Amino acid sequence: MQRIILYDIPCKLPKKQWAPNPSKTRFCLGHKNLPYEVIWVNFCDLAATMKGIGASPTAGQRYTVPVIKDPNTGAVVSDSHAIAKYLDKTYPDKPLIPHGTHVLIETFETLFLNTVTAPSFKLLMARTLEIQSDINREAFIKSRLKMSKQTRWEDMAPEGKAQEMWAALKKGLGVVDGWYQKSGGRWIMGDTFSFADIVVASWTGAWWNAILNEQECREVHALHGGRWARLLADVNAQCNTDLGSFEKRSRSFL
């Protein structure tokens, strides 16, 4: 079997990976034991590269990552949910999305983001900017301003509101912890592992461990009886991966 190609955007951290959506695809490929390689694409080259391989734009007609190119079938697939569906259809062993649950899982991620990341969006974006390489900073700022309907990065910075946003993030995690408690198992669907758990691990582990400092990571990992550190470890074990390992940083807005 030929290696599937995963397109991702690098940052200046040693491992380069940070973005939660490509992390979802890494977990998916690992879960299915599918070999892959990564092609790193800078923000400024993203649209041209994606057009060049025949990738489709995603929400808002923007070119984003992840995108996979499967040389075994010739398929080029954009968007992490679409990729998970493609992998289940093409490589059905160890399904990611149980039959009939695609809409539920897609809705779950929207609800998760609205509950946890939306109230702290500006804080998380400011922290994410810190790890962008020089070549990607301008494009990152432009894209996030457009996403948040702001005109100046100064309006995105969380000065004076960091504690409030941090508290909102932890409050949102408390809500999600309640969902897991009601599931009756270690996964959001009880004893059934699914793409929904990959979603949570990608946002709270793979992304946050790249942008938060050591103290902040420890605080998140200790919440709710260690729920989030344990979930990341469980998803890594389930997917034969090692994503979300902490990369030491020092700055804090808190």
N, C-alpha and C positions, 0 to 999 in steps of 0.2 A: 504493500500500500504506500502511495506517495504521501508526503507530508502536506497537510492542509496549511494554507498560508493565512495568518492572522495579521491584520493591519492595526497598528496602535500608534498613539502619540507619546513620545518620550518626555521625561522631565529631567532635571539635573541631578536627581538622586542616583546613587551608584547602580541600582537595579533598573532604573529608567521608568518602571511601571508605576502608575498612580491612579489612572482613571477607573472608576467603578464599572462602567459598562463593558470595556474590554476584559476586565477581571471576571465578569460573569461568563464570558465565552471561554476564558482559560479554564475556569472550573468545569464548564460543560464538556470541553474536550478531554480534560483529565478524567472526569467521571466515566466517559465512554472509552477511555484508553486509546484515544485517537492521536497519532503523532502529528505534531505541527511545528511550524517555525514562525517567527515574528519578523515582520518588516516594519521598521519605525518610520513614521511619516510626520514631519513637522507641520504645525498648523498652517503655515504659509503655503505649503505644497499639497494640502489635503484635497482640495477640490480638484486640482489638475490630476492628481494621482488616482483619485476615485473615478473620475471620468475616463481616465486612460484604461482602467481595468473593466469598465462597464458596470460599475456599482451604481445602485439607485440612491438618490437622496432620501433622507428620512423626514421626520417631522419638520414642518416649516420649510420644506424643500432645501434643507441644509445637508451638506456632506459631512458625515460624522463617522466615528469609530465606535464599536468594532465593525469591521467588514472581514469576511472570510472569502478566500478563493480556493475551491476544492478541485485540484487537478485530476482527481479520480472521476469526477462527474462533469467538470467544466462549469459548475455553478459558482456564481458570485452572489453573496448574500449580505445585505446590510441590516443592522439593528439586532441587538442582543436577543430579543424575543423571537424574531424571525429566524435567527441562526439556531436557537434552541429547537424550534419547530422543524427546521430543515434537518438538523442532526438526528432528531427522533425519527423522522420519516426515512432518512437515508441509511442511518445506522441504528436500527431499532433496539438493540440490546441496551439494557439499563436506561429505561426512559427517564427523561427530565420532566416532562409535563404529562402527568397521568391522563388517560383518555377522558375527554370531556371537560377538562379543567382549564383550558387555555385562557378563556375569558376571565375566569376567576383569578388566575395567577397574574394576568396582566393588570386587572383591577387592584389586586393586592399591592403591587408595586406602586401604583399611583397613590393609594391610600397610605402606604408606608412613607413615601416621599412627602406627602402633604402633612403627615403627622410629625415626622422627625426632622427632615432637612429644610422644609420650607420656612419654618419659624427662625432658623439659624442660617439661612442661605447666605446672607452677606458676610457673616463671620467665616463660614466655610470657604467662600470664594476668595476672601482676602488671604486666608491661610494657603489656599491652593496656588495663588499667584506667587507666593514665596518660593515654591519649588519649581517654577517654570524656568526653562533655560532662556537666555537672552533672546534667542531667535524666535521664541514662541510667545514672549510676554505681550507684545503689542496685539497680536491676533487673539490671544486669550482674553485680554481686557476688552477688546472690541466685541467679541462674541458674547461675553458675559454681560456687558452693558446692554446689548441688544436683547438678550434673554430676559433681563430684569427690567427692561424698558427705562433704563437710566441713561443719562447723557454724560456724566462725569464719574470717574472712578472714586473720587473723594466722597461721592454720595453712597458708594458701595461699602466703603471702609467702616468697620464697626466701632470706631472710636466713641467711647462713652456708653456704648450699648452692648459691649462684649459679654458682661456678666448676665445681662438679661437674655441674650441669645443662647448663651451656654446653659442657662437654667431651662430655657425652652427646649433645647435639644435633649437634655436629660429627662424632662417631663414627657416628651414624646417617646423616648425609649421606654419609659415606665408603662405607657399605653401598649406598646408592642410587646413588652414582657407579659402583660396581661393576656394578650392573644395567645402567646406560647403556653402560658399556664393552663388556658382552657383547652388546649389541643389534646391533652392527655398523653403526650409523648415528647420526645426530644425535638421533633420537627414541627413545623407549623401545621402539617397535615397528620399529626399524631405520630404513628410509626412509619409513615411513608415520606421518604426523602423526595424533594422536588425542587424545581427551579425557584420556587418562592424562597427557600432557605438560601440558595445561592445569591439571590437578590440582597437579602439582609446582610449576609457575610461580605458581599462585595462593597456595599456602602459603609457599613460600620467597621469593617476590618481592613480590607484591601485599600480603601481610600483614606479613611481616617488615620490609620497607622502611618500613612505617608505624610500627612499634613499636620497632625497634632504632635506636641512635644511629649516627652516621656511622662511628665506628671499628669498631663491631660489623658494620655492613653491609659495610664494606670487607673485613673478615676473612672473612665468609661468601663474598663475591664472588670472593675470591682463592683459595678452596679448590679443590682438584682441577683445577688448571689453568684456573681461571675458569669452571668448568662452570655454576655457578648464575646468574651474571650473563649468560653467553652464552645459556643456556636461556631466561631471561626475555626477552632481546632477540629471540631466534628466534621465540618464541611471539607476542610483540607484532607482529613482522613478518608472521607467518603469519595473524594475526587482524586486522590493520589497526587495532591499538590502541596505546595508550601508557599501560599500567597498571604500577603498581609503581615509579614514579619516587620517588626518595628525598625525604622531607620532613624537614628538619634538626631534630634533637632533641639534647639534651645529656646527659641523665641516663644513668647506667650502674650496674648492680648489680655489675659485674665489677671 
